[in-house]
Amino acid sequence: MQFIAGITHVFIGNRKINGFLWLVFSPENSRKYTDQNAYSNELALAGLDPAQREELTDLLKTVEKNVTANWHFVKNGGKRKY
C-alpha cells in the first residue's frame, strides 16, 4: 500500500474547515492516477516545444509566487488596496 497525505479544505456554508486527508492507494490505483496525470499533462502541453514548456513553467512559477505572497499577506490580517 502507498500512503499519500494532503491538506484538504472543506467549505460548509461560509466557513472553511482545514483538515488533513490521508489517501490510501494500492499499487494498481497509484499507477492509474500516475498514468492519468501524465496523459492530462501531455494533452495540455501538446503543440509546445521544450523551450515553450520551460517558459510556461517559469511563468506559472512567477504567477504562483505573486499569488501566494498576497494570499499570505491577507491571511495574516493585511488589507488589500484596490
C-alpha positions in Angstrom: 0.0 0.0 0.0 1.1 3.6 -0.7 0.0 6.3 1.6 -0.4 9.9 0.3 -1.1 12.7 2.6 -2.5 16.1 1.7 -4.2 19.1 3.1 -7.9 19.5 2.3 -10.2 22.5 2.6 -13.8 21.8 3.2 -16.4 24.6 2.9 -19.5 24.4 5.0 -21.7 27.4 4.4 -19.3 30.4 4.6 -16.9 28.6 6.9 -13.7 27.0 5.7 -12.5 24.0 7.7 -8.9 22.9 7.2 -8.2 19.2 7.7 -5.7 16.6 7.0 -6.6 13.9 4.5 -4.9 10.5 4.2 -5.5 8.6 1.0 -4.6 5.0 0.6 -3.7 3.8 -2.8 -2.9 0.2 -3.9 0.0 0.0 -6.4 -2.6 -0.6 -9.2 -4.6 2.5 -8.3 -1.4 4.5 -7.9 -0.3 3.6 -11.4 -3.7 4.5 -12.7 -3.6 8.0 -11.3 0.0 8.5 -12.4 -1.0 7.5 -16.0 -4.0 9.8 -16.0 -1.8 12.7 -14.8 0.8 12.0 -17.5 -1.9 11.9 -20.1 -3.5 15.1 -19.0 -0.1 16.9 -18.9 0.7 15.8 -22.5 -2.8 16.8 -23.7 -2.4 20.2 -22.1 1.1 20.8 -23.5 0.5 19.4 -27.0 2.0 21.6 -29.7 4.5 23.3 -27.3 8.2 22.7 -28.0 10.5 22.1 -25.0 11.6 25.7 -24.8 7.9 26.9 -24.7 7.2 24.3 -22.0 10.1 25.6 -19.9 8.9 29.2 -20.4 5.4 28.3 -19.4 6.8 26.6 -16.3 8.8 29.7 -15.4 5.8 32.0 -16.0 3.5 29.8 -13.8 6.0 29.7 -11.0 6.1 33.6 -11.1 2.3 33.7 -11.0 2.2 31.2 -8.1 4.8 33.3 -6.2 2.8 36.5 -6.7 -0.5 35.0 -5.6 1.0 33.1 -2.7 2.7 36.2 -1.3 -0.5 38.2 -1.5 -2.6 35.3 0.0 -0.3 35.1 3.0 -0.5 38.9 3.5 -4.3 38.8 3.5 -4.4 35.6 5.6 -2.3 37.3 8.3 -4.7 40.3 8.5 -3.4 42.5 5.8 -5.8 44.7 3.8 -5.6 44.9 0.1 -5.6 48.4 -1.5 -7.8 48.1 -4.6 
